[in-house]
Amino acid sequence: MALAPLARDVFGVRFQNPIVLASGTAGYGRELDGVMELDRLGGLVTKAVSLQPRVGNAPPRVAEFRGGMLNSVGLANPGLAHVRTAEMPWLLGRLRAARVLVNVVGFTLEEYAAVIEGLDDLDGITAYELNLSCPNTAAGGIEFGADPASVSAVIARCRRVTKRPLVAKLSPVLPDIAGMAVVARDAGADGVSVVNTLPGLALDPHGVPRLGNGNGGASGPALLPAGVLAVRRVRERAADLPVIGLGGVRSADDARQYLAAGASLVGIGTGGMADPRLPGRIIRDLERRHG
Ligand SMILES: Cc1cc2nc3c(=O)[nH]c(=O)nc-3n(C[C@H](O)[C@H](O)[C@H](O)COP(=O)(O)O)c2cc1C
């Protein structure tokens, strides 16, 4: 059977299919090699990269609830220098057909830009996804992504240090997510990812938080309708802006909802952690029933 034409051009590059692994749920790829066919993916978004290593939050870091999962990993990552020398060479060498997007975090504008500058001479990076759900220490800890001026400033700052596409990753709790996508685009972003996790708190029967950090971010099936709506709203306001739709995808039909709402690419996070074969199955199902 001939392969269905799932390929698409996004950010000026060809993706062999629309399915990408979501940031933070696939590490830097190595852990998943052998468990899934990484090079069959449309792409992989790395776990966050910060300027300095981060140990992350106290355990437990993950708790399940009926609608999905709550996590407070705390952006744990080995930091720019290690990612550059020990992770990216493996990933960029291993993936031939699948695209690599690097998720970037910072606590100041300069940190975002420094991470990008520190990676930008590596061949094979398709885009940078800016995780804007990160506290801005210079603004009293308000998340970058919650304030239009900060969104604009961080994208403009990053735009000065790279020619590669920049994708702004936005939170589902924004009162006007489409308006923020327009702010991001006007500041120089080439696309947006919607949605990041939803802030939440899970308590045990004694009223004690189930996560070491207290609260966390909810992901998984409960996010699906919020993510699909976010994609639709962004597309209505910014028809020309590529959107990575994600949140709650567990089946090809879920992915189709995102595509029908206007997503160019569809991310899979929690669903792939629960079942590493899921992304491959979704790709095969999309191929079989395409058109
Ligand atoms: C364990 C875990 C770690 C995550 N780490 C990151 C991260 O480092 N950067 C980021 O932008 N999003 C991160 N996310 C958010 C996911 O990329 C995704 O936006 C969210 O989980 C919704 O998709 P899902 O329902 O398919 O998991 C993380 C999610 C989980 C569950």
The ligand as a Tripos MOL2 file, in Angstrom:
@<TRIPOS>MOLECULE
LIG
   31    33     1     0     0
SMALL
NO_CHARGES

@<TRIPOS>ATOM
      1 C1          6.4300   15.0800   32.7370 C.3       1 LIG1
      2 C2          6.2100   16.2880   31.8670 C.ar      1 LIG1
      3 C3          7.2610   17.1690   31.6270 C.ar      1 LIG1
      4 C4          7.0630   18.2980   30.8130 C.ar      1 LIG1
      5 N1          8.1260   19.1270   30.5700 N.ar      1 LIG1
      6 C5          7.9610   20.1910   29.7250 C.ar      1 LIG1
      7 C6          9.0670   21.0280   29.3840 C.ar      1 LIG1
      8 O1         10.2060   20.7760   29.8000 O.2       1 LIG1
      9 N2          8.8390   22.1000   28.5650 N.ar      1 LIG1
     10 C7          7.5780   22.3710   28.0490 C.ar      1 LIG1
     11 O2          7.4140   23.3440   27.3110 O.2       1 LIG1
     12 N3          6.5190   21.5640   28.3290 N.ar      1 LIG1
     13 C8          6.6840   20.4960   29.1420 C.ar      1 LIG1
     14 N4          5.6170   19.6670   29.4170 N.ar      1 LIG1
     15 C9          4.2980   19.9420   28.7960 C.3       1 LIG1
     16 C10         4.0520   19.0470   27.5730 C.3       1 LIG1
     17 O3          5.0100   19.2790   26.5590 O.3       1 LIG1
     18 C11         2.6270   19.2690   26.9900 C.3       1 LIG1
     19 O4          2.4830   20.6170   26.6190 O.3       1 LIG1
     20 C12         1.5230   18.9170   27.9860 C.3       1 LIG1
     21 O5          1.8710   17.7950   28.7680 O.3       1 LIG1
     22 C13         0.1910   18.6320   27.2730 C.3       1 LIG1
     23 O6          0.2980   17.5290   26.3940 O.3       1 LIG1
     24 P1         -0.1430   16.0150   26.8190 P.3       1 LIG1
     25 O7         -1.5200   16.1040   27.4180 O.co2     1 LIG1
     26 O8         -0.0840   15.2350   25.5470 O.co2     1 LIG1
     27 O9          0.8720   15.5530   27.8210 O.co2     1 LIG1
     28 C14         5.7920   18.5420   30.2360 C.ar      1 LIG1
     29 C15         4.7400   17.6400   30.4790 C.ar      1 LIG1
     30 C16         4.9290   16.5250   31.2840 C.ar      1 LIG1
     31 C17         3.7650   15.5740   31.5020 C.3       1 LIG1
@<TRIPOS>BOND
     1     1     2 1
     2     2     3 ar
     3     2    30 ar
     4     3     4 ar
     5     4     5 ar
     6     4    28 ar
     7     5     6 ar
     8     6     7 ar
     9     6    13 1
    10     7     8 2
    11     7     9 ar
    12     9    10 ar
    13    10    11 2
    14    10    12 ar
    15    12    13 ar
    16    13    14 ar
    17    14    15 1
    18    14    28 ar
    19    15    16 1
    20    16    17 1
    21    16    18 1
    22    18    19 1
    23    18    20 1
    24    20    21 1
    25    20    22 1
    26    22    23 1
    27    23    24 1
    28    24    25 2
    29    24    26 1
    30    24    27 1
    31    28    29 ar
    32    29    30 ar
    33    30    31 1
@<TRIPOS>SUBSTRUCTURE
     1 LIG1         1 GROUP 0 **** ****
